[in-house]
């Protein structure tokens, strides 16, 4: 990324539905992948949101609403 290029702000959102999630799908792994993607594609991370033990079927997840 060029130093003169203005980065696009982005928010990251990670979620797991239970503490029994596979290590590859953990919040830490999701955030790592999202941060890598943001860096490679010209995004600056403005905020990170995490919902733990929240079902993806429920749209009213606390951090997702933000």
HTML snippet that shows the backbone in 3Dmol.js (N, CA, C, O; Angstrom):
<script src="https://3Dmol.org/build/3Dmol-min.js"></script>
<div id="view" style="width:600px;height:400px;position:relative"></div>
<script>
const pdb = `
ATOM      1  N   UNK A   1       0.840  -1.175   0.000  1.00  0.00           N
ATOM      2  CA  UNK A   1       0.000   0.000   0.000  1.00  0.00           C
ATOM      3  C   UNK A   1       0.884   1.236   0.000  1.00  0.00           C
ATOM      4  O   UNK A   1       1.810   1.332   0.805  1.00  0.00           O
ATOM      5  N   UNK A   2       0.625   2.143  -0.852  1.00  0.00           N
ATOM      6  CA  UNK A   2       1.391   3.381  -0.955  1.00  0.00           C
ATOM      7  C   UNK A   2       1.145   4.257   0.265  1.00  0.00           C
ATOM      8  O   UNK A   2       0.033   4.298   0.792  1.00  0.00           O
ATOM      9  N   UNK A   3       2.173   4.951   0.709  1.00  0.00           N
ATOM     10  CA  UNK A   3       2.052   5.813   1.875  1.00  0.00           C
ATOM     11  C   UNK A   3       1.153   7.014   1.600  1.00  0.00           C
ATOM     12  O   UNK A   3       0.618   7.604   2.539  1.00  0.00           O
ATOM     13  N   UNK A   4       0.976   7.386   0.345  1.00  0.00           N
ATOM     14  CA  UNK A   4       0.152   8.535  -0.010  1.00  0.00           C
ATOM     15  C   UNK A   4      -1.311   8.173  -0.212  1.00  0.00           C
ATOM     16  O   UNK A   4      -2.139   9.057  -0.438  1.00  0.00           O
ATOM     17  N   UNK A   5      -1.636   6.917  -0.136  1.00  0.00           N
ATOM     18  CA  UNK A   5      -3.000   6.465  -0.346  1.00  0.00           C
ATOM     19  C   UNK A   5      -3.789   6.569   0.952  1.00  0.00           C
ATOM     20  O   UNK A   5      -3.356   6.084   1.997  1.00  0.00           O
ATOM     21  N   UNK A   6      -4.946   7.207   0.870  1.00  0.00           N
ATOM     22  CA  UNK A   6      -5.803   7.312   2.051  1.00  0.00           C
ATOM     23  C   UNK A   6      -6.539   5.993   2.247  1.00  0.00           C
ATOM     24  O   UNK A   6      -7.127   5.458   1.307  1.00  0.00           O
ATOM     25  N   UNK A   7      -6.504   5.474   3.460  1.00  0.00           N
ATOM     26  CA  UNK A   7      -7.148   4.209   3.769  1.00  0.00           C
ATOM     27  C   UNK A   7      -8.637   4.417   4.044  1.00  0.00           C
ATOM     28  O   UNK A   7      -9.044   5.448   4.581  1.00  0.00           O
ATOM     29  N   UNK A   8      -9.428   3.439   3.674  1.00  0.00           N
ATOM     30  CA  UNK A   8     -10.863   3.455   3.927  1.00  0.00           C
ATOM     31  C   UNK A   8     -11.128   2.897   5.316  1.00  0.00           C
ATOM     32  O   UNK A   8     -10.669   1.796   5.622  1.00  0.00           O
ATOM     33  N   UNK A   9     -11.851   3.616   6.168  1.00  0.00           N
ATOM     34  CA  UNK A   9     -12.134   3.087   7.494  1.00  0.00           C
ATOM     35  C   UNK A   9     -13.111   1.915   7.431  1.00  0.00           C
ATOM     36  O   UNK A   9     -14.029   1.894   6.611  1.00  0.00           O
ATOM     37  N   UNK A  10     -12.895   0.952   8.305  1.00  0.00           N
ATOM     38  CA  UNK A  10     -13.756  -0.227   8.342  1.00  0.00           C
ATOM     39  C   UNK A  10     -13.886  -0.715   9.777  1.00  0.00           C
ATOM     40  O   UNK A  10     -13.002  -0.496  10.606  1.00  0.00           O
ATOM     41  N   UNK A  11     -14.992  -1.374  10.055  1.00  0.00           N
ATOM     42  CA  UNK A  11     -15.212  -2.018  11.348  1.00  0.00           C
ATOM     43  C   UNK A  11     -15.132  -3.524  11.131  1.00  0.00           C
ATOM     44  O   UNK A  11     -15.607  -4.039  10.119  1.00  0.00           O
ATOM     45  N   UNK A  12     -14.532  -4.219  12.080  1.00  0.00           N
ATOM     46  CA  UNK A  12     -14.440  -5.678  12.016  1.00  0.00           C
ATOM     47  C   UNK A  12     -15.477  -6.280  12.952  1.00  0.00           C
ATOM     48  O   UNK A  12     -15.741  -5.745  14.029  1.00  0.00           O
ATOM     49  N   UNK A  13     -16.061  -7.399  12.531  1.00  0.00           N
ATOM     50  CA  UNK A  13     -17.049  -8.092  13.359  1.00  0.00           C
ATOM     51  C   UNK A  13     -16.722  -9.572  13.387  1.00  0.00           C
ATOM     52  O   UNK A  13     -16.632 -10.217  12.343  1.00  0.00           O
ATOM     53  N   UNK A  14     -16.544 -10.109  14.588  1.00  0.00           N
ATOM     54  CA  UNK A  14     -16.271 -11.539  14.762  1.00  0.00           C
ATOM     55  C   UNK A  14     -17.293 -12.111  15.727  1.00  0.00           C
ATOM     56  O   UNK A  14     -17.748 -11.429  16.645  1.00  0.00           O
ATOM     57  N   UNK A  15     -17.653 -13.387  15.507  1.00  0.00           N
ATOM     58  CA  UNK A  15     -18.668 -14.022  16.347  1.00  0.00           C
ATOM     59  C   UNK A  15     -18.415 -15.509  16.436  1.00  0.00           C
ATOM     60  O   UNK A  15     -18.033 -16.149  15.456  1.00  0.00           O
ATOM     61  N   UNK A  16     -18.630 -16.049  17.609  1.00  0.00           N
ATOM     62  CA  UNK A  16     -18.684 -17.499  17.785  1.00  0.00           C
ATOM     63  C   UNK A  16     -19.968 -17.819  18.528  1.00  0.00           C
ATOM     64  O   UNK A  16     -20.428 -17.035  19.359  1.00  0.00           O
ATOM     65  N   UNK A  17     -20.541 -18.971  18.227  1.00  0.00           N
ATOM     66  CA  UNK A  17     -21.818 -19.314  18.843  1.00  0.00           C
ATOM     67  C   UNK A  17     -21.654 -20.060  20.156  1.00  0.00           C
ATOM     68  O   UNK A  17     -22.606 -20.149  20.932  1.00  0.00           O
ATOM     69  N   UNK A  18     -20.473 -20.598  20.425  1.00  0.00           N
ATOM     70  CA  UNK A  18     -20.260 -21.266  21.708  1.00  0.00           C
ATOM     71  C   UNK A  18     -18.778 -21.343  22.000  1.00  0.00           C
ATOM     72  O   UNK A  18     -17.949 -21.124  21.117  1.00  0.00           O
ATOM     73  N   UNK A  19     -18.445 -21.655  23.241  1.00  0.00           N
ATOM     74  CA  UNK A  19     -17.037 -21.778  23.615  1.00  0.00           C
ATOM     75  C   UNK A  19     -16.437 -23.068  23.090  1.00  0.00           C
ATOM     76  O   UNK A  19     -15.253 -23.328  23.307  1.00  0.00           O
ATOM     77  N   UNK A  20     -17.221 -23.875  22.408  1.00  0.00           N
ATOM     78  CA  UNK A  20     -16.749 -25.128  21.846  1.00  0.00           C
ATOM     79  C   UNK A  20     -16.381 -25.002  20.371  1.00  0.00           C
ATOM     80  O   UNK A  20     -16.156 -26.015  19.708  1.00  0.00           O
ATOM     81  N   UNK A  21     -16.318 -23.797  19.852  1.00  0.00           N
ATOM     82  CA  UNK A  21     -15.985 -23.589  18.449  1.00  0.00           C
ATOM     83  C   UNK A  21     -14.588 -24.119  18.137  1.00  0.00           C
ATOM     84  O   UNK A  21     -13.697 -24.098  18.986  1.00  0.00           O
ATOM     85  N   UNK A  22     -14.420 -24.580  16.942  1.00  0.00           N
ATOM     86  CA  UNK A  22     -13.133 -25.046  16.447  1.00  0.00           C
ATOM     87  C   UNK A  22     -12.101 -23.921  16.546  1.00  0.00           C
ATOM     88  O   UNK A  22     -12.446 -22.752  16.369  1.00  0.00           O
ATOM     89  N   UNK A  23     -10.864 -24.254  16.822  1.00  0.00           N
ATOM     90  CA  UNK A  23      -9.794 -23.261  16.962  1.00  0.00           C
ATOM     91  C   UNK A  23      -9.682 -22.396  15.712  1.00  0.00           C
ATOM     92  O   UNK A  23      -9.429 -21.196  15.815  1.00  0.00           O
ATOM     93  N   UNK A  24      -9.864 -22.984  14.543  1.00  0.00           N
ATOM     94  CA  UNK A  24      -9.752 -22.221  13.292  1.00  0.00           C
ATOM     95  C   UNK A  24     -10.857 -21.181  13.146  1.00  0.00           C
ATOM     96  O   UNK A  24     -10.733 -20.253  12.347  1.00  0.00           O
ATOM     97  N   UNK A  25     -11.925 -21.329  13.906  1.00  0.00           N
ATOM     98  CA  UNK A  25     -13.047 -20.396  13.818  1.00  0.00           C
ATOM     99  C   UNK A  25     -13.144 -19.500  15.050  1.00  0.00           C
ATOM    100  O   UNK A  25     -14.135 -18.790  15.218  1.00  0.00           O
ATOM    101  N   UNK A  26     -12.140 -19.524  15.900  1.00  0.00           N
ATOM    102  CA  UNK A  26     -12.168 -18.727  17.126  1.00  0.00           C
ATOM    103  C   UNK A  26     -12.207 -17.241  16.789  1.00  0.00           C
ATOM    104  O   UNK A  26     -11.876 -16.829  15.677  1.00  0.00           O
ATOM    105  N   UNK A  27     -12.616 -16.450  17.768  1.00  0.00           N
ATOM    106  CA  UNK A  27     -12.647 -15.000  17.589  1.00  0.00           C
ATOM    107  C   UNK A  27     -11.261 -14.490  17.220  1.00  0.00           C
ATOM    108  O   UNK A  27     -11.120 -13.667  16.315  1.00  0.00           O
ATOM    109  N   UNK A  28     -10.242 -14.974  17.915  1.00  0.00           N
ATOM    110  CA  UNK A  28      -8.876 -14.524  17.630  1.00  0.00           C
ATOM    111  C   UNK A  28      -8.486 -14.828  16.187  1.00  0.00           C
ATOM    112  O   UNK A  28      -7.882 -13.989  15.518  1.00  0.00           O
ATOM    113  N   UNK A  29      -8.827 -16.026  15.702  1.00  0.00           N
ATOM    114  CA  UNK A  29      -8.494 -16.401  14.326  1.00  0.00           C
ATOM    115  C   UNK A  29      -9.280 -15.555  13.327  1.00  0.00           C
ATOM    116  O   UNK A  29      -8.734 -15.139  12.305  1.00  0.00           O
ATOM    117  N   UNK A  30     -10.545 -15.298  13.610  1.00  0.00           N
ATOM    118  CA  UNK A  30     -11.352 -14.462  12.720  1.00  0.00           C
ATOM    119  C   UNK A  30     -10.786 -13.049  12.640  1.00  0.00           C
ATOM    120  O   UNK A  30     -10.653 -12.485  11.553  1.00  0.00           O
ATOM    121  N   UNK A  31     -10.453 -12.477  13.805  1.00  0.00           N
ATOM    122  CA  UNK A  31      -9.917 -11.120  13.817  1.00  0.00           C
ATOM    123  C   UNK A  31      -8.564 -11.052  13.117  1.00  0.00           C
ATOM    124  O   UNK A  31      -8.276 -10.081  12.417  1.00  0.00           O
ATOM    125  N   UNK A  32      -7.749 -12.056  13.297  1.00  0.00           N
ATOM    126  CA  UNK A  32      -6.441 -12.102  12.619  1.00  0.00           C
ATOM    127  C   UNK A  32      -6.643 -12.081  11.102  1.00  0.00           C
ATOM    128  O   UNK A  32      -5.976 -11.328  10.393  1.00  0.00           O
ATOM    129  N   UNK A  33      -7.562 -12.909  10.614  1.00  0.00           N
ATOM    130  CA  UNK A  33      -7.835 -12.960   9.171  1.00  0.00           C
ATOM    131  C   UNK A  33      -8.414 -11.637   8.672  1.00  0.00           C
ATOM    132  O   UNK A  33      -8.050 -11.163   7.596  1.00  0.00           O
ATOM    133  N   UNK A  34      -9.308 -11.049   9.451  1.00  0.00           N
ATOM    134  CA  UNK A  34      -9.906  -9.767   9.055  1.00  0.00           C
ATOM    135  C   UNK A  34      -8.876  -8.640   9.045  1.00  0.00           C
ATOM    136  O   UNK A  34      -8.888  -7.796   8.149  1.00  0.00           O
ATOM    137  N   UNK A  35      -7.995  -8.625  10.027  1.00  0.00           N
ATOM    138  CA  UNK A  35      -6.937  -7.601  10.063  1.00  0.00           C
ATOM    139  C   UNK A  35      -6.003  -7.755   8.868  1.00  0.00           C
ATOM    140  O   UNK A  35      -5.607  -6.766   8.251  1.00  0.00           O
ATOM    141  N   UNK A  36      -5.652  -8.999   8.545  1.00  0.00           N
ATOM    142  CA  UNK A  36      -4.791  -9.249   7.382  1.00  0.00           C
ATOM    143  C   UNK A  36      -5.469  -8.761   6.107  1.00  0.00           C
ATOM    144  O   UNK A  36      -4.840  -8.110   5.272  1.00  0.00           O
ATOM    145  N   UNK A  37      -6.753  -9.079   5.960  1.00  0.00           N
ATOM    146  CA  UNK A  37      -7.509  -8.645   4.783  1.00  0.00           C
ATOM    147  C   UNK A  37      -7.525  -7.121   4.689  1.00  0.00           C
ATOM    148  O   UNK A  37      -7.296  -6.555   3.620  1.00  0.00           O
ATOM    149  N   UNK A  38      -7.798  -6.461   5.818  1.00  0.00           N
ATOM    150  CA  UNK A  38      -7.858  -5.006   5.832  1.00  0.00           C
ATOM    151  C   UNK A  38      -6.523  -4.406   5.406  1.00  0.00           C
ATOM    152  O   UNK A  38      -6.486  -3.462   4.617  1.00  0.00           O
ATOM    153  N   UNK A  39      -5.441  -4.945   5.920  1.00  0.00           N
ATOM    154  CA  UNK A  39      -4.119  -4.422   5.574  1.00  0.00           C
ATOM    155  C   UNK A  39      -3.808  -4.606   4.091  1.00  0.00           C
ATOM    156  O   UNK A  39      -3.265  -3.704   3.454  1.00  0.00           O
ATOM    157  N   UNK A  40      -4.146  -5.763   3.544  1.00  0.00           N
ATOM    158  CA  UNK A  40      -3.857  -6.049   2.133  1.00  0.00           C
ATOM    159  C   UNK A  40      -4.732  -5.245   1.170  1.00  0.00           C
ATOM    160  O   UNK A  40      -4.358  -5.032   0.016  1.00  0.00           O
ATOM    161  N   UNK A  41      -5.901  -4.797   1.648  1.00  0.00           N
ATOM    162  CA  UNK A  41      -6.867  -4.173   0.747  1.00  0.00           C
ATOM    163  C   UNK A  41      -7.138  -2.698   1.021  1.00  0.00           C
ATOM    164  O   UNK A  41      -8.125  -2.152   0.527  1.00  0.00           O
ATOM    165  N   UNK A  42      -6.290  -2.057   1.790  1.00  0.00           N
ATOM    166  CA  UNK A  42      -6.382  -0.617   1.959  1.00  0.00           C
ATOM    167  C   UNK A  42      -7.424  -0.116   2.935  1.00  0.00           C
ATOM    168  O   UNK A  42      -7.992   0.958   2.739  1.00  0.00           O
ATOM    169  N   UNK A  43      -7.681  -0.875   3.981  1.00  0.00           N
ATOM    170  CA  UNK A  43      -8.623  -0.447   5.009  1.00  0.00           C
ATOM    171  C   UNK A  43      -7.880  -0.111   6.298  1.00  0.00           C
ATOM    172  O   UNK A  43      -6.903  -0.768   6.657  1.00  0.00           O
ATOM    173  N   UNK A  44      -8.358   0.918   6.985  1.00  0.00           N
ATOM    174  CA  UNK A  44      -7.876   1.186   8.340  1.00  0.00           C
ATOM    175  C   UNK A  44      -8.972   0.694   9.285  1.00  0.00           C
ATOM    176  O   UNK A  44     -10.157   0.916   9.036  1.00  0.00           O
ATOM    177  N   UNK A  45      -8.586   0.045  10.342  1.00  0.00           N
ATOM    178  CA  UNK A  45      -9.560  -0.534  11.256  1.00  0.00           C
ATOM    179  C   UNK A  45      -9.982   0.531  12.269  1.00  0.00           C
ATOM    180  O   UNK A  45      -9.195   0.959  13.113  1.00  0.00           O
ATOM    181  N   UNK A  46     -11.241   0.943  12.162  1.00  0.00           N
ATOM    182  CA  UNK A  46     -11.781   1.973  13.035  1.00  0.00           C
ATOM    183  C   UNK A  46     -12.284   1.381  14.347  1.00  0.00           C
ATOM    184  O   UNK A  46     -12.211   2.024  15.395  1.00  0.00           O
ATOM    185  N   UNK A  47     -12.798   0.145  14.283  1.00  0.00           N
ATOM    186  CA  UNK A  47     -13.384  -0.473  15.480  1.00  0.00           C
ATOM    187  C   UNK A  47     -13.499  -1.966  15.264  1.00  0.00           C
ATOM    188  O   UNK A  47     -13.645  -2.431  14.133  1.00  0.00           O
ATOM    189  N   UNK A  48     -13.433  -2.714  16.349  1.00  0.00           N
ATOM    190  CA  UNK A  48     -13.636  -4.161  16.312  1.00  0.00           C
ATOM    191  C   UNK A  48     -14.795  -4.511  17.235  1.00  0.00           C
ATOM    192  O   UNK A  48     -14.862  -4.047  18.374  1.00  0.00           O
ATOM    193  N   UNK A  49     -15.702  -5.335  16.726  1.00  0.00           N
ATOM    194  CA  UNK A  49     -16.857  -5.786  17.497  1.00  0.00           C
ATOM    195  C   UNK A  49     -16.781  -7.300  17.631  1.00  0.00           C
ATOM    196  O   UNK A  49     -16.422  -7.997  16.682  1.00  0.00           O
ATOM    197  N   UNK A  50     -17.120  -7.802  18.811  1.00  0.00           N
ATOM    198  CA  UNK A  50     -17.074  -9.243  19.063  1.00  0.00           C
ATOM    199  C   UNK A  50     -18.324  -9.661  19.822  1.00  0.00           C
ATOM    200  O   UNK A  50     -18.672  -9.062  20.839  1.00  0.00           O
ATOM    201  N   UNK A  51     -18.993 -10.687  19.325  1.00  0.00           N
ATOM    202  CA  UNK A  51     -20.088 -11.339  20.035  1.00  0.00           C
ATOM    203  C   UNK A  51     -19.655 -12.773  20.297  1.00  0.00           C
ATOM    204  O   UNK A  51     -19.389 -13.527  19.361  1.00  0.00           O
ATOM    205  N   UNK A  52     -19.584 -13.144  21.559  1.00  0.00           N
ATOM    206  CA  UNK A  52     -19.230 -14.512  21.912  1.00  0.00           C
ATOM    207  C   UNK A  52     -20.467 -15.221  22.430  1.00  0.00           C
ATOM    208  O   UNK A  52     -21.288 -14.639  23.139  1.00  0.00           O
ATOM    209  N   UNK A  53     -20.583 -16.488  22.063  1.00  0.00           N
ATOM    210  CA  UNK A  53     -21.709 -17.330  22.467  1.00  0.00           C
ATOM    211  C   UNK A  53     -23.036 -16.730  22.013  1.00  0.00           C
ATOM    212  O   UNK A  53     -24.022 -16.754  22.751  1.00  0.00           O
ATOM    213  N   UNK A  54     -23.054 -16.193  20.794  1.00  0.00           N
ATOM    214  CA  UNK A  54     -24.268 -15.633  20.203  1.00  0.00           C
ATOM    215  C   UNK A  54     -24.594 -16.399  18.923  1.00  0.00           C
ATOM    216  O   UNK A  54     -23.719 -16.611  18.085  1.00  0.00           O
ATOM    217  N   UNK A  55     -25.814 -16.801  18.776  1.00  0.00           N
ATOM    218  CA  UNK A  55     -26.240 -17.529  17.596  1.00  0.00           C
ATOM    219  C   UNK A  55     -26.306 -16.610  16.378  1.00  0.00           C
ATOM    220  O   UNK A  55     -26.758 -15.469  16.474  1.00  0.00           O
ATOM    221  N   UNK A  56     -25.853 -17.115  15.240  1.00  0.00           N
ATOM    222  CA  UNK A  56     -25.946 -16.365  13.989  1.00  0.00           C
ATOM    223  C   UNK A  56     -27.367 -16.261  13.486  1.00  0.00           C
ATOM    224  O   UNK A  56     -27.652 -15.444  12.611  1.00  0.00           O
ATOM    225  N   UNK A  57     -28.259 -17.066  14.015  1.00  0.00           N
ATOM    226  CA  UNK A  57     -29.659 -17.029  13.596  1.00  0.00           C
ATOM    227  C   UNK A  57     -30.425 -15.889  14.241  1.00  0.00           C
ATOM    228  O   UNK A  57     -31.538 -15.570  13.824  1.00  0.00           O
ATOM    229  N   UNK A  58     -29.832 -15.273  15.259  1.00  0.00           N
ATOM    230  CA  UNK A  58     -30.486 -14.177  15.965  1.00  0.00           C
ATOM    231  C   UNK A  58     -29.902 -12.859  15.455  1.00  0.00           C
ATOM    232  O   UNK A  58     -28.718 -12.588  15.654  1.00  0.00           O
ATOM    233  N   UNK A  59     -30.710 -12.056  14.812  1.00  0.00           N
ATOM    234  CA  UNK A  59     -30.236 -10.786  14.250  1.00  0.00           C
ATOM    235  C   UNK A  59     -30.008  -9.732  15.328  1.00  0.00           C
ATOM    236  O   UNK A  59     -29.331  -8.733  15.086  1.00  0.00           O
ATOM    237  N   UNK A  60     -30.561  -9.946  16.501  1.00  0.00           N
ATOM    238  CA  UNK A  60     -30.478  -8.961  17.582  1.00  0.00           C
ATOM    239  C   UNK A  60     -29.266  -9.218  18.483  1.00  0.00           C
ATOM    240  O   UNK A  60     -29.378  -9.186  19.709  1.00  0.00           O
ATOM    241  N   UNK A  61     -28.106  -9.474  17.864  1.00  0.00           N
ATOM    242  CA  UNK A  61     -26.878  -9.697  18.630  1.00  0.00           C
ATOM    243  C   UNK A  61     -26.328  -8.346  19.071  1.00  0.00           C
ATOM    244  O   UNK A  61     -26.313  -7.407  18.275  1.00  0.00           O
ATOM    245  N   UNK A  62     -25.877  -8.221  20.319  1.00  0.00           N
ATOM    246  CA  UNK A  62     -25.475  -6.912  20.864  1.00  0.00           C
ATOM    247  C   UNK A  62     -24.466  -6.144  20.014  1.00  0.00           C
ATOM    248  O   UNK A  62     -24.714  -4.983  19.690  1.00  0.00           O
ATOM    249  N   UNK A  63     -23.363  -6.736  19.650  1.00  0.00           N
ATOM    250  CA  UNK A  63     -22.333  -6.019  18.896  1.00  0.00           C
ATOM    251  C   UNK A  63     -22.714  -5.845  17.433  1.00  0.00           C
ATOM    252  O   UNK A  63     -22.283  -4.883  16.797  1.00  0.00           O
ATOM    253  N   UNK A  64     -23.513  -6.757  16.888  1.00  0.00           N
ATOM    254  CA  UNK A  64     -23.933  -6.670  15.492  1.00  0.00           C
ATOM    255  C   UNK A  64     -24.836  -5.456  15.276  1.00  0.00           C
ATOM    256  O   UNK A  64     -24.826  -4.852  14.204  1.00  0.00           O
ATOM    257  N   UNK A  65     -25.613  -5.105  16.297  1.00  0.00           N
ATOM    258  CA  UNK A  65     -26.523  -3.952  16.189  1.00  0.00           C
ATOM    259  C   UNK A  65     -25.766  -2.646  16.080  1.00  0.00           C
ATOM    260  O   UNK A  65     -26.308  -1.673  15.557  1.00  0.00           O
ATOM    261  N   UNK A  66     -24.528  -2.587  16.557  1.00  0.00           N
ATOM    262  CA  UNK A  66     -23.748  -1.347  16.530  1.00  0.00           C
ATOM    263  C   UNK A  66     -23.313  -1.091  15.123  1.00  0.00           C
ATOM    264  O   UNK A  66     -22.639  -0.096  14.856  1.00  0.00           O
TER     265      UNK A  66
END
`;
const viewer = $3Dmol.createViewer("view");
viewer.addModel(pdb, "pdb");
viewer.setStyle({}, {cartoon: {color: "spectrum"}});
viewer.zoomTo();
viewer.render();
</script>
